[in-house]
Amino acid sequence: MNLAFRDIRHNYGRFVLTTLGIGLLLMLVMGMGGIYRGLVEDATLLVDKIDTDLWLVQKNTRGPFAEVSRIPRNLEDRARAVPGVASAFAFVSHTVQRMHQDTPLRLTLQGLAWPEDRGDWLPIIAGRSLDAAHYEMVADKSLGLPMGDRVQLGKDVYTVVGLTRNMVSSSGDGLAFFTLRDAQAIQYDLPGEAVRVERAARVARLEREDIGQVQPQLADRAKGSTAAIPALGTSMVSAILVKVTPGYDRNAVAAAISAWPDVSVHTGEQQKELLLRGNVDRARRQLGLFRTLLVIVSAIIMALILYTLTLDKIHDIAMLKLMGARNTVILSLILQQALLLGTLGYGVAYVTGQWVFPNFPRRVVIVNEDLYWLALIVLGISVLSSVLGIAKALRVEPNLVLA
């Protein structure tokens, strides 16, 4: 006869509620670890997917995902001239928030160097990659945009031609992929009145200069679009992605480009490290601390629960001792119940989490390694939390039953 199971049957309702409570608490511990993993994966997701050798960014900046980086697009032509460079493509990344169907739509735009990069490397679950130079977009499923939906961004309307899954930025915003030209058009879009005011100010500045008096025909050029004025330079992009030719030393190529005074060069690994040490570092540390506190709270709560259950059985324990039961029998009773509470609570946490976690606003990544570690932690908590109850039970005197 197993005394632990007999006692559970005697207090079945209380044991079930206790197991559910512990299970929900362990689910929070499991979920906090999953949020931590998800935050790290989201921060480095795009860097891993793009899989380029070198990132050329604005001098003394950490790259387009950590802060604003603006470099001229013609930098890709300079990069192609460096020995050992197989390819160099421009890259644009920025976040916008617009109203779509009367609801806020916040998305992180990624500009692809179409037609060389059509987005075939994206994990597309529906539709296709970019086939046209303009007015198409591939959106992440988390944005809630269905296939064929038309979204106005700036002065143009873009059609959703493909959907991806789990492609989000480090801040949790869904990614949307456009051709480079479209992404720049959205980034530098201005209202019509702002364009007219800028052109008028441009003409006024020209008229105040001597060259404006000597060559009045320049005013006609100043009234036109910015792109029609050669002196204003090329368009700006966030980064240049460089692939190194197989057989060449990547560090040597990076050192050659780093000598340029207007750019900084980061490898893919350095870009990931900058991301983790930068804009997600505080969140990572906070989640890790909160997870540790939850484990400690879980241990304290389980110890108090087992101690309370032991107090309820003081009369029964005294009766067992009076009947000549060994201390090992009493120890086994409490320890088995503690292990059973921990095991069933862990099961409740896992099953409930599989149902709840997909509905979280941020991605929750549960890996087997975390599950194994949590199982060992729960085992340790179960054993340690039973110590308080065992110590109380061993101090019970047999004559207490006669009191």
Kinemage of the C-alpha trace (Angstrom):
@kinemage 1
@onewidth
@group {chain A} dominant
@subgroup {mainchain}
@vectorlist {calphas} color= white
{ca met a 1} P 0.000 0.000 0.000
{ca asn a 2} L 1.444 3.374 -1.068
{ca leu a 3} L 0.714 5.969 1.606
{ca ala a 4} L 1.360 8.921 -0.718
{ca phe a 5} L -1.351 7.861 -3.176
{ca arg a 6} L -3.733 6.993 -0.350
{ca asp a 7} L -3.282 10.471 1.100
{ca ile a 8} L -3.808 12.067 -2.319
{ca arg a 9} L -7.064 10.161 -2.798
{ca his a 10} L -8.172 11.354 0.616
{ca asn a 11} L -7.524 15.020 -0.358
{ca tyr a 12} L -8.048 14.762 -4.109
{ca gly a 13} L -9.608 18.182 -4.745
{ca arg a 14} L -6.971 20.112 -2.827
{ca phe a 15} L -4.164 18.174 -4.543
{ca val a 16} L -5.586 18.928 -8.005
{ca leu a 17} L -5.903 22.652 -7.290
{ca thr a 18} L -2.382 22.715 -5.845
{ca thr a 19} L -1.016 20.960 -8.940
{ca leu a 20} L -2.767 23.430 -11.249
{ca gly a 21} L -1.374 26.368 -9.292
{ca ile a 22} L 2.170 25.017 -9.434
{ca gly a 23} L 1.720 24.178 -13.126
{ca leu a 24} L 0.674 27.739 -13.982
{ca leu a 25} L 3.605 29.108 -12.008
{ca leu a 26} L 6.016 26.818 -13.868
{ca met a 27} L 4.363 27.861 -17.134
{ca leu a 28} L 5.388 31.452 -16.366
{ca val a 29} L 8.964 30.287 -15.791
{ca met a 30} L 8.863 28.342 -19.068
{ca gly a 31} L 7.293 31.262 -20.914
{ca met a 32} L 9.840 33.736 -19.581
{ca gly a 33} L 12.635 31.542 -20.909
{ca gly a 34} L 10.830 31.297 -24.254
{ca ile a 35} L 10.400 35.069 -24.463
{ca tyr a 36} L 14.112 35.449 -23.708
{ca arg a 37} L 14.989 33.033 -26.528
{ca gly a 38} L 12.506 34.702 -28.869
{ca leu a 39} L 13.964 38.142 -28.182
{ca val a 40} L 17.464 36.939 -29.057
{ca glu a 41} L 16.310 35.104 -32.203
{ca asp a 42} L 14.225 38.046 -33.409
{ca ala a 43} L 17.184 40.400 -32.931
{ca thr a 44} L 19.541 38.258 -35.017
{ca leu a 45} L 16.995 36.706 -37.391
{ca leu a 46} L 17.529 38.948 -40.407
{ca val a 47} L 21.322 38.936 -40.047
{ca asp a 48} L 21.265 35.130 -40.128
{ca lys a 49} L 18.842 34.973 -43.050
{ca ile a 50} L 20.739 37.455 -45.210
{ca asp a 51} L 24.000 35.576 -44.581
{ca thr a 52} L 26.391 38.134 -46.025
{ca asp a 53} L 30.107 38.335 -45.219
{ca leu a 54} L 30.516 42.066 -44.572
{ca trp a 55} L 28.210 44.959 -43.651
{ca leu a 56} L 29.340 48.385 -44.839
{ca val a 57} L 27.630 51.087 -42.755
{ca gln a 58} L 27.988 54.756 -41.920
{ca lys a 59} L 31.253 55.607 -40.157
{ca asn a 60} L 31.195 55.007 -36.386
{ca thr a 61} L 27.708 53.468 -36.405
{ca arg a 62} L 26.617 49.958 -35.473
{ca gly a 63} L 24.513 49.172 -38.507
{ca pro a 64} L 20.934 49.622 -39.714
{ca phe a 65} L 19.329 47.460 -37.013
{ca ala a 66} L 20.909 49.282 -34.067
{ca glu a 67} L 20.758 52.923 -35.176
{ca val a 68} L 20.344 55.165 -38.205
{ca ser a 69} L 22.944 54.489 -40.898
{ca arg a 70} L 23.071 56.470 -44.136
{ca ile a 71} L 25.632 55.963 -46.876
{ca pro a 72} L 25.495 56.825 -50.608
{ca arg a 73} L 24.273 54.036 -52.828
{ca asn a 74} L 27.186 54.435 -55.223
{ca leu a 75} L 29.360 53.002 -52.437
{ca glu a 76} L 28.453 49.584 -53.824
{ca asp a 77} L 30.373 50.432 -57.007
{ca arg a 78} L 33.444 51.305 -54.950
{ca ala a 79} L 33.095 48.060 -52.995
{ca arg a 80} L 32.945 45.963 -56.188
{ca ala a 81} L 36.320 47.383 -57.217
{ca val a 82} L 38.030 45.978 -54.113
{ca pro a 83} L 39.978 42.747 -54.835
{ca gly a 84} L 38.183 39.774 -53.296
{ca val a 85} L 34.663 41.234 -53.438
{ca ala a 86} L 32.291 38.928 -55.323
{ca ser a 87} L 29.187 41.099 -55.037
{ca ala a 88} L 27.926 44.238 -53.319
{ca phe a 89} L 24.277 45.234 -52.973
{ca ala a 90} L 22.514 48.132 -51.300
{ca phe a 91} L 20.211 47.509 -48.347
{ca val a 92} L 17.554 49.732 -46.768
{ca ser a 93} L 15.874 49.252 -43.390
{ca his a 94} L 13.532 51.595 -41.522
{ca thr a 95} L 10.311 51.448 -39.481
{ca val a 96} L 7.041 53.193 -40.345
{ca gln a 97} L 3.594 53.344 -38.785
{ca arg a 98} L 0.551 54.089 -40.884
{ca met a 99} L -3.214 53.746 -40.655
{ca his a 100} L -4.611 50.843 -42.650
{ca gln a 101} L -8.346 50.133 -42.624
{ca asp a 102} L -8.742 52.446 -39.610
{ca thr a 103} L -6.189 50.528 -37.511
{ca pro a 104} L -2.512 51.366 -36.831
{ca leu a 105} L -0.108 49.344 -38.963
{ca arg a 106} L 3.506 49.338 -37.751
{ca leu a 107} L 6.036 47.545 -39.908
{ca thr a 108} L 9.778 47.492 -40.530
{ca leu a 109} L 10.572 47.974 -44.219
{ca gln a 110} L 13.451 46.111 -45.822
{ca gly a 111} L 14.629 47.194 -49.249
{ca leu a 112} L 15.999 44.438 -51.478
{ca ala a 113} L 18.400 45.064 -54.359
{ca trp a 114} L 15.933 43.982 -57.054
{ca pro a 115} L 16.372 42.295 -59.548
{ca glu a 116} L 19.529 40.656 -58.176
{ca asp a 117} L 17.763 40.000 -54.867
{ca arg a 118} L 14.091 39.120 -55.312
{ca gly a 119} L 13.652 37.711 -51.821
{ca asp a 120} L 13.851 34.049 -52.859
{ca trp a 121} L 15.671 33.327 -49.570
{ca leu a 122} L 12.646 34.415 -47.521
{ca pro a 123} L 10.605 31.702 -45.719
{ca ile a 124} L 7.502 32.311 -47.848
{ca ile a 125} L 4.452 30.313 -46.710
{ca ala a 126} L 2.007 31.741 -49.258
{ca gly a 127} L 2.326 33.576 -52.550
{ca arg a 128} L 5.673 34.386 -54.129
{ca ser a 129} L 8.699 36.664 -53.956
{ca leu a 130} L 9.037 40.038 -55.721
{ca asp a 131} L 8.641 39.798 -59.499
{ca ala a 132} L 8.052 43.451 -60.357
{ca ala a 133} L 10.269 46.486 -59.851
{ca his a 134} L 7.529 48.493 -58.161
{ca tyr a 135} L 4.343 48.291 -56.084
{ca glu a 136} L 4.776 44.759 -54.667
{ca met a 137} L 5.527 43.700 -51.106
{ca val a 138} L 6.150 40.512 -49.150
{ca ala a 139} L 4.772 40.858 -45.612
{ca asp a 140} L 5.074 38.812 -42.460
{ca lys a 141} L 1.970 37.011 -41.302
{ca ser a 142} L 2.066 38.820 -37.931
{ca leu a 143} L 1.102 42.065 -39.695
{ca gly a 144} L -2.346 40.631 -40.416
{ca leu a 145} L -2.251 41.520 -44.117
{ca pro a 146} L -3.919 38.881 -46.326
{ca met a 147} L -2.727 37.887 -49.780
{ca gly a 148} L -3.733 40.439 -52.381
{ca asp a 149} L -4.328 43.193 -49.830
{ca arg a 150} L -3.489 46.704 -51.026
{ca val a 151} L -1.636 48.999 -48.633
{ca gln a 152} L -1.025 52.702 -49.231
{ca leu a 153} L 2.426 53.812 -48.107
{ca gly a 154} L 3.415 57.304 -49.113
{ca lys a 155} L 1.880 58.252 -52.417
{ca asp a 156} L 1.776 54.725 -53.823
{ca val a 157} L -0.300 51.609 -53.222
{ca tyr a 158} L 1.463 48.264 -52.737
{ca thr a 159} L -0.005 44.798 -53.210
{ca val a 160} L 0.839 41.923 -50.876
{ca val a 161} L 2.147 39.152 -53.151
{ca gly a 162} L 3.722 36.909 -50.498
{ca leu a 163} L 3.539 36.048 -46.812
{ca thr a 164} L 6.330 34.969 -44.476
{ca arg a 165} L 6.278 33.514 -40.960
{ca asn a 166} L 8.311 34.604 -37.903
{ca met a 167} L 10.090 37.396 -39.765
{ca val a 168} L 10.049 40.203 -37.198
{ca ser a 169} L 12.446 42.917 -36.073
{ca ser a 170} L 14.167 43.126 -32.686
{ca ser a 171} L 11.311 45.331 -31.450
{ca gly a 172} L 8.704 42.739 -32.469
{ca asp a 173} L 7.387 44.607 -35.527
{ca gly a 174} L 6.612 42.496 -38.563
{ca leu a 175} L 8.984 42.792 -41.536
{ca ala a 176} L 7.806 43.847 -44.979
{ca phe a 177} L 10.060 43.465 -48.011
{ca phe a 178} L 10.067 45.854 -50.989
{ca thr a 179} L 12.367 46.603 -53.852
{ca leu a 180} L 15.061 49.090 -52.933
{ca arg a 181} L 13.503 51.902 -54.968
{ca asp a 182} L 10.097 51.433 -53.352
{ca ala a 183} L 11.579 51.314 -49.848
{ca gln a 184} L 13.429 54.578 -50.513
{ca ala a 185} L 10.302 56.171 -51.966
{ca ile a 186} L 8.426 55.343 -48.760
{ca gln a 187} L 11.308 56.482 -46.541
{ca tyr a 188} L 11.754 59.875 -48.191
{ca asp a 189} L 8.109 60.581 -48.952
{ca leu a 190} L 7.023 64.147 -48.198
{ca pro a 191} L 3.656 65.887 -48.477
{ca gly a 192} L 3.137 67.920 -51.629
{ca glu a 193} L 3.169 71.213 -49.761
{ca ala a 194} L 6.501 70.356 -48.111
{ca val a 195} L 7.996 69.651 -51.556
{ca arg a 196} L 6.725 72.973 -52.917
{ca val a 197} L 8.082 74.893 -49.912
{ca glu a 198} L 11.500 73.235 -50.284
{ca arg a 199} L 11.664 74.066 -54.002
{ca ala a 200} L 10.711 77.693 -53.320
{ca ala a 201} L 13.371 77.919 -50.577
{ca arg a 202} L 15.896 76.390 -52.987
{ca val a 203} L 15.157 79.064 -55.596
{ca ala a 204} L 15.352 81.818 -52.968
{ca arg a 205} L 18.780 80.606 -51.815
{ca leu a 206} L 19.960 80.489 -55.422
{ca glu a 207} L 18.816 84.049 -56.122
{ca arg a 208} L 20.806 85.305 -53.128
{ca glu a 209} L 24.031 83.856 -54.554
{ca asp a 210} L 26.126 85.414 -57.310
{ca ile a 211} L 25.733 82.364 -59.533
{ca gly a 212} L 21.987 82.859 -59.456
{ca gln a 213} L 22.414 86.366 -60.833
{ca val a 214} L 24.914 85.308 -63.493
{ca gln a 215} L 23.047 82.180 -64.626
{ca pro a 216} L 19.311 82.768 -64.057
{ca gln a 217} L 18.482 79.613 -66.033
{ca leu a 218} L 19.595 77.607 -62.967
{ca ala a 219} L 16.359 78.654 -61.274
{ca asp a 220} L 14.415 76.464 -63.681
{ca arg a 221} L 16.544 73.485 -62.621
{ca ala a 222} L 16.140 74.367 -58.918
{ca lys a 223} L 12.358 74.367 -59.275
{ca gly a 224} L 12.423 70.763 -60.511
{ca ser a 225} L 12.689 67.501 -58.590
{ca thr a 226} L 15.633 66.851 -56.318
{ca ala a 227} L 16.748 63.889 -58.408
{ca ala a 228} L 17.230 66.197 -61.406
{ca ile a 229} L 19.939 68.225 -59.635
{ca pro a 230} L 23.296 66.404 -60.023
{ca ala a 231} L 25.058 68.433 -57.319
{ca leu a 232} L 22.780 66.993 -54.625
{ca gly a 233} L 24.362 63.556 -54.953
{ca thr a 234} L 22.985 60.031 -55.091
{ca ser a 235} L 20.297 58.485 -52.916
{ca met a 236} L 21.165 57.232 -49.454
{ca val a 237} L 20.841 53.638 -48.237
{ca ser a 238} L 21.227 51.947 -44.845
{ca ala a 239} L 24.055 49.537 -45.660
{ca ile a 240} L 25.981 47.778 -48.406
{ca leu a 241} L 26.069 43.984 -48.248
{ca val a 242} L 29.346 42.504 -49.453
{ca lys a 243} L 30.024 38.898 -50.375
{ca val a 244} L 33.681 37.828 -50.430
{ca thr a 245} L 34.965 35.639 -53.260
{ca pro a 246} L 35.724 32.073 -52.077
{ca gly a 247} L 39.423 31.681 -51.433
{ca tyr a 248} L 39.975 35.279 -50.349
{ca asp a 249} L 40.641 36.245 -46.742
{ca arg a 250} L 37.533 37.977 -45.418
{ca asn a 251} L 39.524 39.878 -42.789
{ca ala a 252} L 41.893 41.218 -45.443
{ca val a 253} L 38.986 42.492 -47.540
{ca ala a 254} L 37.405 44.045 -44.434
{ca ala a 255} L 40.691 45.732 -43.522
{ca ala a 256} L 41.022 47.218 -47.021
{ca ile a 257} L 37.521 48.707 -46.920
{ca ser a 258} L 37.900 49.860 -43.299
{ca ala a 259} L 40.673 52.186 -44.476
{ca trp a 260} L 38.027 54.318 -46.197
{ca pro a 261} L 37.228 57.361 -44.021
{ca asp a 262} L 33.454 57.357 -44.593
{ca val a 263} L 32.417 53.785 -43.684
{ca ser a 264} L 32.667 51.207 -40.914
{ca val a 265} L 32.858 47.506 -41.687
{ca his a 266} L 31.266 44.744 -39.597
{ca thr a 267} L 31.247 41.021 -40.218
{ca gly a 268} L 28.013 39.069 -39.809
{ca glu a 269} L 29.142 37.817 -36.393
{ca gln a 270} L 30.064 41.334 -35.267
{ca gln a 271} L 26.699 42.646 -36.431
{ca lys a 272} L 24.921 40.027 -34.301
{ca glu a 273} L 27.116 40.819 -31.305
{ca leu a 274} L 26.411 44.540 -31.658
{ca leu a 275} L 22.696 43.820 -31.746
{ca leu a 276} L 22.779 41.647 -28.619
{ca arg a 277} L 24.942 44.110 -26.712
{ca gly a 278} L 22.987 47.114 -27.901
{ca asn a 279} L 19.272 47.599 -28.263
{ca val a 280} L 18.222 44.232 -26.758
{ca asp a 281} L 20.818 43.986 -23.996
{ca arg a 282} L 18.723 45.571 -21.233
{ca ala a 283} L 15.658 43.545 -22.165
{ca arg a 284} L 17.709 40.322 -22.131
{ca arg a 285} L 19.129 41.029 -18.698
{ca gln a 286} L 15.752 42.039 -17.309
{ca leu a 287} L 14.073 38.884 -18.610
{ca gly a 288} L 16.894 36.738 -17.239
{ca leu a 289} L 16.589 38.346 -13.793
{ca phe a 290} L 12.814 38.000 -13.774
{ca arg a 291} L 13.120 34.344 -14.756
{ca thr a 292} L 15.523 33.713 -11.862
{ca leu a 293} L 13.130 35.411 -9.435
{ca leu a 294} L 10.264 33.232 -10.691
{ca val a 295} L 12.303 30.079 -10.028
{ca ile a 296} L 13.051 31.248 -6.483
{ca val a 297} L 9.397 32.135 -5.865
{ca ser a 298} L 8.331 28.734 -7.211
{ca ala a 299} L 10.690 26.978 -4.780
{ca ile a 300} L 9.390 29.001 -1.828
{ca ile a 301} L 5.747 28.399 -2.732
{ca met a 302} L 6.262 24.647 -3.182
{ca ala a 303} L 8.083 24.483 0.184
{ca leu a 304} L 5.220 26.281 1.916
{ca ile a 305} L 2.619 24.056 0.239
{ca leu a 306} L 4.395 20.866 1.301
{ca tyr a 307} L 4.891 22.210 4.813
{ca thr a 308} L 1.160 22.988 5.014
{ca leu a 309} L 0.276 19.527 3.752
{ca thr a 310} L 2.570 18.055 6.396
{ca leu a 311} L 0.902 20.091 9.157
{ca asp a 312} L -2.466 18.702 8.071
{ca lys a 313} L -1.086 15.178 8.509
{ca ile a 314} L 0.510 15.682 11.954
{ca his a 315} L -2.082 13.463 13.668
{ca asp a 316} L -1.696 10.748 11.025
{ca ile a 317} L 2.107 10.871 11.235
{ca ala a 318} L 1.930 10.544 15.027
{ca met a 319} L -0.364 7.540 14.622
{ca leu a 320} L 2.096 5.910 12.212
{ca lys a 321} L 4.938 6.398 14.676
{ca leu a 322} L 2.841 5.006 17.505
{ca met a 323} L 2.159 1.925 15.366
{ca gly a 324} L 5.922 1.468 14.912
{ca ala a 325} L 6.379 2.878 11.376
{ca arg a 326} L 9.963 3.699 10.474
{ca asn a 327} L 11.077 7.235 9.658
{ca thr a 328} L 11.837 6.132 6.091
{ca val a 329} L 8.138 5.424 5.550
{ca ile a 330} L 7.203 8.962 6.605
{ca leu a 331} L 10.059 10.458 4.604
{ca ser a 332} L 8.923 8.498 1.529
{ca leu a 333} L 5.355 9.759 1.998
{ca ile a 334} L 6.346 13.444 1.868
{ca leu a 335} L 9.066 13.082 -0.782
{ca gln a 336} L 6.820 11.123 -3.155
{ca gln a 337} L 4.119 13.750 -2.893
{ca ala a 338} L 6.665 16.487 -3.578
{ca leu a 339} L 7.991 14.711 -6.670
{ca leu a 340} L 4.466 14.002 -7.866
{ca leu a 341} L 3.500 17.675 -7.449
{ca gly a 342} L 6.578 18.774 -9.385
{ca thr a 343} L 6.117 16.227 -12.178
{ca leu a 344} L 2.412 16.894 -12.676
{ca gly a 345} L 2.959 20.656 -12.408
{ca tyr a 346} L 5.643 20.445 -15.088
{ca gly a 347} L 3.256 18.519 -17.326
{ca val a 348} L 0.501 21.078 -16.786
{ca ala a 349} L 2.964 23.884 -17.578
{ca tyr a 350} L 4.086 22.258 -20.836
{ca val a 351} L 0.595 21.404 -22.095
{ca thr a 352} L -0.868 24.780 -21.150
{ca gly a 353} L 2.093 26.604 -22.663
{ca gln a 354} L 1.676 24.875 -26.025
{ca trp a 355} L -1.838 26.292 -26.129
{ca val a 356} L -1.157 29.757 -24.677
{ca phe a 357} L 2.280 30.774 -26.003
{ca pro a 358} L 1.304 31.038 -29.712
{ca asn a 359} L -1.168 33.788 -28.723
{ca phe a 360} L 1.498 36.000 -27.135
{ca pro a 361} L 2.248 39.280 -28.975
{ca arg a 362} L 5.979 38.450 -28.987
{ca arg a 363} L 7.397 35.180 -30.261
{ca val a 364} L 7.978 32.544 -27.567
{ca val a 365} L 10.682 30.051 -28.550
{ca ile a 366} L 10.730 26.857 -26.472
{ca val a 367} L 13.721 24.623 -27.212
{ca asn a 368} L 14.455 21.148 -25.865
{ca glu a 369} L 17.541 22.360 -24.028
{ca asp a 370} L 15.460 24.777 -21.932
{ca leu a 371} L 12.882 22.071 -21.247
{ca tyr a 372} L 15.556 19.689 -19.974
{ca trp a 373} L 17.093 22.324 -17.726
{ca leu a 374} L 13.686 23.315 -16.360
{ca ala a 375} L 12.888 19.649 -15.649
{ca leu a 376} L 16.111 19.341 -13.635
{ca ile a 377} L 15.321 22.577 -11.793
{ca val a 378} L 11.806 21.332 -10.946
{ca leu a 379} L 13.285 18.061 -9.697
{ca gly a 380} L 15.701 19.959 -7.475
{ca ile a 381} L 12.946 22.283 -6.226
{ca ser a 382} L 10.715 19.290 -5.406
{ca val a 383} L 13.425 17.602 -3.347
{ca leu a 384} L 14.537 20.769 -1.554
{ca ser a 385} L 11.012 21.989 -0.847
{ca ser a 386} L 10.174 18.654 0.818
{ca val a 387} L 12.991 19.136 3.336
{ca leu a 388} L 10.931 21.569 5.435
{ca gly a 389} L 8.014 19.156 5.646
{ca ile a 390} L 10.274 16.173 6.356
{ca ala a 391} L 12.024 18.052 9.184
{ca lys a 392} L 8.663 18.846 10.752
{ca ala a 393} L 7.411 15.275 10.367
{ca leu a 394} L 10.518 13.756 11.957
{ca arg a 395} L 10.040 15.964 15.042
{ca val a 396} L 6.498 14.716 15.659
{ca glu a 397} L 6.180 12.710 18.907
{ca pro a 398} L 4.090 9.493 18.847
{ca asn a 399} L 2.212 10.450 22.027
{ca leu a 400} L 0.778 13.461 20.177
{ca val a 401} L -2.006 11.160 18.991
{ca leu a 402} L -3.168 10.757 22.596
{ca ala a 403} L -3.360 14.523 23.201
